Amino acid sequence: MKQRLVLVGGGHAHLSVLEALARKPVPGVEVTLITPSAWQNYSGMLPGWIAGHYALDNSRIDLRPLAAGRWRPAHPGQCGGHGCRPPLRGPDRREARAL
C-alpha cells in the first residue's frame, strides 16, 4: 500500500520538501500539496516589492512546477488546526488526518 504525505500550504518548509522529493523521489510515497493559491509570495522580496523595486511576478514562486501534478487547490481556511473541512479523502476513501 502506498503511503501518503499531505503538505498543507506552500510555505518555505514545504517548498524544501518538494524540491528534495523532486531530486530524490521516495518509492511508495504519494505526495499532495494543498494550498489556496498556485503562487507563494517570497517573503524575502516583500519589502522590495512594496518599495516598487520588484514586480509581483518577480517576487513570487509558481508552485505548480514544484508540485509536478501533486497540487490540489484548497480554499483559505479549508485546512488547518486539527484537520480539513470537508475531510480530505484519498482514492480509497480513507480520511487523511492532520498531525
C-alpha positions in Angstrom: 0.0 0.0 0.0 1.2 3.5 -0.8 1.9 5.9 2.0 0.6 9.5 1.6 2.3 12.7 2.5 -0.1 15.6 2.5 1.5 19.1 2.6 -0.9 21.8 3.7 0.3 25.1 2.5 3.1 26.2 0.1 5.4 27.8 2.5 9.2 27.7 2.7 9.4 24.3 4.5 7.1 22.6 2.1 9.0 24.0 -0.9 12.1 22.4 0.5 10.3 19.1 0.9 9.0 19.3 -2.7 12.5 20.2 -4.0 14.1 17.3 -2.1 11.5 14.8 -3.4 11.9 16.0 -7.0 15.7 15.4 -6.7 15.3 12.0 -4.9 11.8 10.5 -5.0 10.8 8.1 -2.3 9.3 4.9 -3.7 5.8 4.1 -2.5 5.1 7.7 -1.2 2.3 9.7 -2.8 2.7 13.5 -2.2 -0.2 16.0 -2.3 0.3 19.8 -1.9 -2.9 21.6 -0.7 -2.8 25.3 -1.0 -5.2 28.1 -1.6 -3.1 29.5 -4.4 -0.8 28.2 -7.1 1.6 31.0 -6.1 3.7 31.6 -3.0 4.9 35.1 -2.3 8.6 35.1 -1.4 8.7 37.0 2.0 12.4 37.9 1.5 11.4 40.1 -1.5 8.3 41.6 0.1 10.0 44.9 1.2 11.4 45.3 -2.3 8.0 44.7 -3.9 6.4 47.2 -1.5 9.1 49.8 -2.4 8.5 49.2 -6.1 11.9 47.6 -6.8 10.3 44.3 -8.0 7.2 43.4 -9.9 4.8 41.0 -8.2 5.6 38.3 -10.8 9.3 38.5 -9.8 8.7 38.2 -6.1 6.5 35.0 -6.1 7.1 31.4 -6.7 4.9 29.3 -9.1 4.2 26.1 -7.0 2.8 24.1 -9.9 6.1 23.0 -11.4 7.5 22.1 -8.0 4.4 20.1 -7.2 4.6 18.3 -10.5 1.0 17.4 -10.7 0.6 16.9 -7.0 -1.1 20.3 -6.4 -4.7 20.4 -5.2 -6.3 23.7 -4.8 -8.0 24.5 -1.5 -9.9 27.4 -0.2 -8.4 29.5 2.6 -9.4 28.1 5.9 -10.3 24.7 4.5 -7.3 23.0 6.2 -5.6 23.9 9.4 -5.6 23.2 13.1 -6.9 19.6 13.6 -8.0 18.7 10.1 -9.7 19.8 6.9 -13.3 20.6 6.2 -14.6 18.8 4.3 -12.3 15.9 5.3 -9.6 15.0 2.8 -10.1 11.6 1.3 -7.7 9.5 -0.8 -8.8 7.3 -3.7 -9.5 4.5 -1.2 -11.9 7.0 0.6 -9.9 6.9 3.8 -9.7 10.2 5.6 -6.4 11.9 5.9 -5.6 13.1 9.4 -3.6 16.3 10.3 -0.8 15.8 12.7 
